[in-house]
């Protein structure tokens, strides 16, 4: 196994029996043992992709894979078959074919040759040959798409996001944390060109890269305006570097003049101060030019913002025109009248419904009043069933009112009759009383109640 600190191996790498099977060559025919064939292919495919992702690369070659996955002085025998299988599934592609598939309107053959070094523009068919060239480089499609997305995100989150065009060297510096080498950067740029997010062109022998700006579906070709803005930005950068350099030079002249003055060399110190004045004058002139360029760039940026606002206004006017396509003042007035009429009708309906409900409430009140009177009458009838209670006040004799005899005469008469029964008959009745287990039980007398009186 090669010494790669970023490469991690699967747990079964230390299993000799398992690895002996994985390092063995494939059978000539897959139909002999489909399970073993597919198991070995899936193992090496996943390990190749994982190894490249750990190292931060997107390209592999058979020669590199033989060195990377070497174990106990042995290399896997079936990696060529694995590469052919990955190519058939569209998981990998030759570098030359990958670059050639980019639309010529976005990437010419000349620019492609300048970008990708080295690219072997061969036209042999991979699947038609029985052997894979050891030095042939292949691009892993899954990984190159990931790198392209990371590169685009790195650009949009950087200080260069305000500039649509970057030099290739600036892009190399920007992508140092994303792409492991220049080849990986070139593959990511090719993928972005295929996705219409980037276009690469040459300007005075220098490779420049234009990125798609936020809010755009695809990047536009490099125009004369883009070239003018790029030149202004380059001039701003160069002038800024010169002004900074002249500032250091003026400070240096001032320090030399101070040292010469301490040593008593007044004339030499005076020359240094004159030189400092000349440097400061050149610096002031360059700084004025720098401010002019910055003012132009600010105006260009403002014009682009104004252009965006104008486009937004145009889109808004078009949308309003479509939304008011069938709307007129007459139709609006008619609709308002209809709405008012419907509202009036609704108010009338609500009033009618409310009046009906009020009548029901009044009927209920009358019924409850009638029910209450019936209850009062029933109470009076129940009271009339009882005997009439005297209303005359009871007062002691001697006071006003009824006297004692008068009160007794007003009471109902007590029934009075004599009982014709002898003493023997009473004793006989008493003897008929019997004692039971639960208590005494008295036999009713069959004779009518009469007043006890001894027989004559």
C-alpha positions in Angstrom: 0.0 0.0 0.0 1.4 3.4 -0.9 2.2 5.9 1.9 -0.8 8.2 1.6 -1.9 9.8 4.9 -5.3 10.8 3.4 -6.1 7.3 2.2 -8.2 5.1 4.4 -8.7 1.4 3.8 -11.7 -0.8 4.5 -11.7 -3.1 7.6 -11.4 -6.3 5.4 -8.1 -5.2 4.1 -6.4 -7.2 6.8 -8.4 -10.3 6.0 -6.0 -12.5 3.9 -8.7 -14.9 2.7 -11.0 -12.0 1.6 -8.1 -10.1 0.0 -6.8 -13.1 -1.9 -10.2 -13.4 -3.6 -10.3 -9.6 -4.3 -6.8 -9.6 -5.7 -7.4 -12.5 -8.0 -8.3 -12.0 -11.7 -11.8 -12.1 -13.0 -13.2 -15.1 -14.8 -13.3 -14.8 -18.6 -17.1 -15.0 -18.6 -19.3 -13.2 -16.1 -22.1 -15.8 -16.5 -19.9 -18.4 -14.8 -20.4 -16.8 -11.4 -22.4 -13.6 -11.5 -22.3 -13.1 -7.7 -18.6 -13.2 -7.4 -18.0 -11.1 -10.4 -20.4 -8.3 -9.2 -19.1 -8.5 -5.6 -15.5 -8.0 -6.7 -16.5 -5.2 -9.1 -18.6 -3.3 -6.5 -15.7 -3.6 -3.9 -13.0 -2.1 -6.2 -15.4 0.5 -7.7 -16.3 1.9 -4.2 -12.7 1.8 -3.1 -11.4 3.6 -6.2 -13.9 6.4 -5.7 -13.3 6.7 -2.0 -9.5 6.7 -2.5 -9.7 9.6 -5.0 -12.1 11.5 -2.8 -9.8 11.2 0.2 -6.8 12.4 -1.8 -8.8 15.3 -3.4 -8.3 14.2 -7.0 -10.7 13.4 -9.7 -8.5 11.5 -12.2 -7.0 8.0 -12.0 -4.9 5.7 -14.1 -4.4 2.0 -14.1 -0.7 2.5 -13.3 -1.5 4.7 -10.3 -4.1 2.3 -9.0 -1.7 -0.7 -9.1 0.7 1.3 -6.9 -2.0 2.7 -4.6 -3.7 -0.7 -3.8 -0.5 -2.8 -3.6 -0.6 -5.3 -0.7 2.1 -7.6 0.5 4.1 -6.9 -2.7 1.1 -7.8 -4.9 -1.1 -5.7 -7.0 -4.8 -6.5 -7.9 -5.1 -8.4 -11.1 -8.6 -7.3 -12.1 -8.4 -3.5 -12.0 -8.4 -3.3 -15.8 -11.7 -5.1 -15.9 -13.0 -2.9 -13.1 -12.1 0.2 -15.1 -13.8 -1.2 -18.2 -16.9 -1.9 -16.1 -17.0 1.6 -14.7 -16.6 3.1 -18.2 -19.6 1.0 -19.5 -21.7 2.3 -16.6 -20.7 5.9 -17.3 -18.9 6.3 -14.0 -15.6 7.2 -15.6 -14.5 8.8 -18.9 -11.2 9.4 -20.6 -9.8 12.9 -20.0 -9.6 13.5 -23.8 -13.2 12.4 -24.3 -14.4 14.4 -21.3 -12.8 17.6 -22.7 -14.0 16.9 -26.2 -17.6 16.6 -25.1 -17.7 20.2 -24.0 -19.5 22.3 -26.6 -17.1 24.0 -29.1 -19.1 27.3 -28.5 -17.8 27.3 -25.0 -14.4 25.7 -25.3 -12.4 25.5 -28.5 -9.8 22.9 -29.1 -7.1 25.4 -28.7 -8.3 26.6 -25.3 -8.7 23.0 -24.2 -5.1 22.3 -25.1 -4.1 25.3 -23.1 -6.2 24.3 -20.1 -5.6 20.6 -19.8 -1.9 19.6 -19.8 -1.1 17.0 -20.8 -4.2 15.6 -22.7 -3.7 12.7 -25.0 -6.1 13.3 -27.9 -6.4 9.7 -29.0 -9.5 8.3 -30.7 -9.2 4.6 -29.8 -12.2 3.1 -28.3 -11.9 2.0 -24.7 -14.5 -0.7 -24.8 -13.3 -2.1 -28.0 -9.9 -3.0 -26.7 -9.2 -5.9 -24.4 -6.5 -4.1 -22.4 -6.5 -0.7 -20.7 -3.3 1.4 -21.2 -1.4 1.8 -18.0 -0.8 5.6 -18.4 -4.3 6.4 -19.7 -6.0 9.0 -17.4 -9.7 8.7 -16.6 -12.0 11.2 -15.0 -14.4 10.0 -12.3 -17.7 11.8 -13.2 -19.1 11.8 -9.7 -16.0 13.5 -8.1 -15.5 16.0 -10.9 -19.1 17.3 -10.4 -18.4 17.6 -6.7 -15.3 19.6 -7.3 -17.1 21.9 -9.8 -19.7 22.7 -7.2 -17.1 23.4 -4.5 -15.1 25.6 -6.9 -18.2 27.7 -7.8 -19.1 28.1 -4.1 -15.5 29.1 -3.3 -15.7 31.9 -5.9 -19.1 33.2 -4.8 -18.0 33.4 -1.2 -14.6 35.1 -1.9 -13.6 38.7 -2.4 -13.6 38.1 -6.2 -17.3 37.6 -6.3 -17.8 41.2 -7.4 -15.6 40.6 -10.5 -17.1 38.4 -13.2 -13.7 37.8 -14.9 -10.6 36.4 -13.2 -7.2 35.5 -14.5 -6.2 31.8 -14.4 -3.5 32.6 -11.8 -6.0 34.3 -9.5 -8.3 31.3 -9.8 -5.4 29.0 -8.9 -4.8 31.0 -5.8 -8.5 31.1 -5.0 -9.0 27.3 -5.4 -5.9 26.2 -3.5 -8.0 24.8 -0.7 -10.5 23.1 -3.1 -8.4 21.6 -5.8 -5.3 19.5 -5.0 -3.5 20.4 -8.2 -3.8 22.2 -11.5 -5.1 19.2 -13.3 -8.0 18.9 -10.8 -8.8 22.6 -11.3 -8.9 22.1 -15.1 -11.3 19.2 -14.8 -13.6 21.2 -12.5 -13.5 24.1 -15.0 -14.4 21.8 -17.9 -17.3 20.5 -15.9 -18.5 24.1 -15.1 -18.2 24.9 -18.8 -20.3 21.9 -19.6 -22.9 23.2 -17.1 -22.7 26.7 -18.7 -21.5 28.2 -15.5 -18.0 29.2 -16.7 -16.4 30.2 -19.9 -12.7 30.3 -20.6 -11.0 32.4 -23.2 -7.6 34.0 -24.1 -6.8 37.7 -23.9 -3.4 38.9 -25.1 -2.0 35.4 -24.4 -3.5 35.2 -20.9 -6.2 32.7 -19.9 -9.2 34.4 -18.3 -12.2 32.8 -16.7 -15.7 34.4 -16.6 -18.2 33.1 -14.0 -22.0 33.1 -14.2 -23.3 35.8 -11.9 -26.1 35.3 -9.4 -29.6 35.6 -10.9 -28.4 34.2 -14.3 -29.1 30.7 -15.6 -25.9 30.5 -17.7 -22.8 32.6 -18.3 -22.7 34.9 -21.3 -19.8 34.9 -23.7 -17.0 37.3 -23.0 -17.9 40.7 -24.6 -15.9 43.8 -25.3 -17.4 45.4 -22.2 -16.1 42.5 -20.1 -12.7 42.9 -21.6 -12.7 46.6 -20.8 -13.8 46.0 -17.2 -11.1 43.4 -16.9 -8.4 45.8 -18.2 -9.6 48.5 -15.8 -9.4 46.1 -12.9 -5.9 45.0 -13.9 -4.8 48.6 -14.2 -6.3 49.4 -10.7 -4.4 46.5 -9.3 -1.1 47.5 -10.9 -1.4 51.2 -9.9 -2.3 50.2 -6.4 0.9 48.1 -6.2 3.0 50.9 -7.6 1.6 53.5 -5.2 2.3 51.2 -2.3 5.8 50.6 -3.6 6.5 54.3 -3.9 5.2 54.9 -0.4 7.7 52.4 0.9 10.4 54.1 -1.2 9.5 57.6 0.2 9.7 56.3 3.8 13.1 54.8 3.0 14.4 58.1 1.7 13.1 59.8 4.9 14.9 57.3 7.1 18.2 57.7 5.2 17.9 61.5 5.4 17.5 61.2 9.2 20.5 58.9 9.5 22.7 61.2 7.4 21.6 64.2 9.4 22.7 62.4 12.6 26.1 61.7 11.1 26.5 65.4 10.1 26.1 64.8 6.4 23.7 67.6 5.8 24.1 67.9 2.0 23.5 64.2 1.4 20.5 64.3 3.7 19.2 67.2 1.7 19.5 65.2 -1.5 17.6 62.3 0.1 14.8 64.7 1.0 14.7 66.0 -2.5 14.4 62.4 -3.8 11.6 61.7 -1.3 9.7 64.7 -2.7 10.1 63.4 -6.3 8.9 60.0 -5.1 5.9 61.5 -3.3 5.0 63.5 -6.4 5.0 60.4 -8.6 3.0 58.6 -6.0 0.5 61.4 -5.9 0.1 61.4 -9.7 -0.4 57.6 -9.7 -2.8 57.8 -6.9 -4.8 60.4 -8.8 -4.9 58.0 -11.8 -5.9 55.2 -9.5 -8.8 57.3 -8.1 -9.9 58.0 -11.6 -10.0 54.3 -12.5 -11.8 53.5 -9.3 -14.4 56.2 -10.2 -14.9 54.7 -13.6 -15.3 51.2 -12.1 -17.8 52.6 -9.6 -19.8 54.2 -12.4 -19.8 50.9 -14.3 -21.0 49.1 -11.3 -23.7 51.7 -10.8 -24.7 51.4 -14.4 -25.0 47.7 -14.1 -27.2 48.2 -11.0 -29.3 50.7 -12.9 -29.6 48.2 -15.8 -30.8 45.6 -13.4 -33.3 48.0 -11.9 -34.5 48.9 -15.4 -34.9 45.3 -16.3 -36.9 44.8 -13.1 -39.1 47.7 -14.0 -39.7 46.4 -17.5 -40.6 43.0 -16.1 -43.0 44.7 -13.6 -44.6 46.8 -16.4 -45.1 43.7 -18.5 -46.6 41.8 -15.6 -49.0 44.6 -14.8 -50.0 44.9 -18.4 -50.8 41.2 -18.5 -52.7 41.4 -15.2 -54.8 44.4 -16.4 -55.4 42.9 -19.8 -59.2 42.5 -19.5 -59.7 45.2 -16.8 -61.4 48.5 -17.6 -62.9 51.3 -15.6 -66.4 50.5 -16.8 -66.1 46.9 -15.8 -64.8 47.9 -12.4 -67.7 50.3 -11.9 -70.2 47.6 -13.0 -68.6 45.1 -10.6 -68.8 47.6 -7.7 -72.5 48.2 -8.4 -73.2 44.5 -8.5 -71.4 44.1 -5.2 -73.3 46.9 -3.6 -76.6 45.4 -4.8 -75.7 42.0 -3.5 -74.7 43.6 -0.1 -78.1 45.4 0.1 -79.9 42.1 -0.7 -77.9 40.3 2.0 -78.9 43.0 4.5 -82.5 42.6 3.7 -82.3 38.8 4.0 -80.5 39.1 7.4 -83.2 41.6 8.6 -86.0 39.2 7.5 -84.3 36.3 9.3 -83.8 38.3 12.4 -87.5 39.4 12.5 -88.6 35.8 12.2 -86.4 34.7 15.1 -87.8 37.6 17.2 -91.4 36.4 16.6 -90.5 33.0 17.8 -89.0 34.4 20.9 -92.2 36.4 21.6 -94.3 33.2 21.2 -92.1 31.4 23.6 -92.5 34.1 26.2 -96.3 33.9 25.9 -96.2 30.1 26.2 -94.0 30.3 29.3 -96.4 32.8 30.8 -99.3 30.5 30.2 -97.5 27.6 31.6 -96.7 29.6 34.8 -100.5 30.4 35.2 -101.4 26.7 34.8 -98.9 25.8 37.5 -100.4 28.4 39.8 -103.9 27.0 39.2 -102.8 23.5 39.9 -101.3 24.6 43.2 -104.6 26.3 44.2 -106.5 23.1 43.4 -104.3 21.0 45.5 -104.7 23.3 48.4 -108.5 23.3 48.1 -108.6 19.5 48.7 -107.7 20.0 52.3 -110.4 21.0 55.0 -110.8 24.6 55.5 -108.8 25.9 58.3 -110.5 28.3 60.6 -109.3 31.8 60.1 -110.7 33.1 63.4 -108.0 33.8 65.9 -107.8 31.8 69.0 -107.8 34.0 72.1 -108.2 33.4 75.8 -111.5 33.7 77.5 -112.2 37.2 78.8 -110.7 38.8 75.7 -112.4 39.8 72.5 -113.1 36.9 70.2 -114.6 33.5 70.6 -115.0 32.1 74.1 -114.1 28.6 75.1 -117.5 27.2 74.6 -117.9 29.0 71.3 -114.6 27.5 70.1 -115.7 24.0 71.0 -119.1 24.5 69.3 -117.4 25.5 66.2 -115.5 22.2 65.9 -117.1 19.2 64.1 -119.2 16.9 66.2 -117.5 13.8 67.6 -119.4 10.5 66.8 -121.0 9.2 70.0 -122.7 5.9 70.5 -122.9 3.3 73.3 -121.2 0.0 73.2 -123.5 -2.9 74.1 -120.8 -5.3 75.3 -120.5 -7.2 78.6 -117.4 -7.8 80.7 -117.3 -11.4 79.8 -117.2 -10.5 76.1 -114.2 -8.2 76.7 -112.3 -10.9 78.5 -113.0 -13.3 75.7 -111.7 -10.8 73.2 -108.5 -10.4 75.3 -108.0 -14.1 75.5 -108.0 -14.3 71.7 -104.7 -12.2 71.7 -101.8 -14.6 70.9 -98.0 -14.2 71.3 -96.0 -14.9 68.1 -92.2 -15.3 67.6 -91.8 -11.8 66.3 -93.9 -10.0 68.8 -97.5 -9.6 69.8 -100.3 -9.8 67.2 -103.7 -8.5 68.1 -106.7 -9.8 66.4 -109.0 -7.2 65.1 -112.3 -6.9 66.6 -115.1 -7.6 64.2 -117.6 -5.6 66.2 -118.0 -1.9 65.4 -116.3 0.6 67.6 -118.7 1.6 70.3 -118.6 3.3 73.6 -117.6 0.9 76.4 -120.4 0.8 78.9 -121.5 -1.9 81.3 -124.5 -3.8 80.2 -127.7 -2.9 81.9 
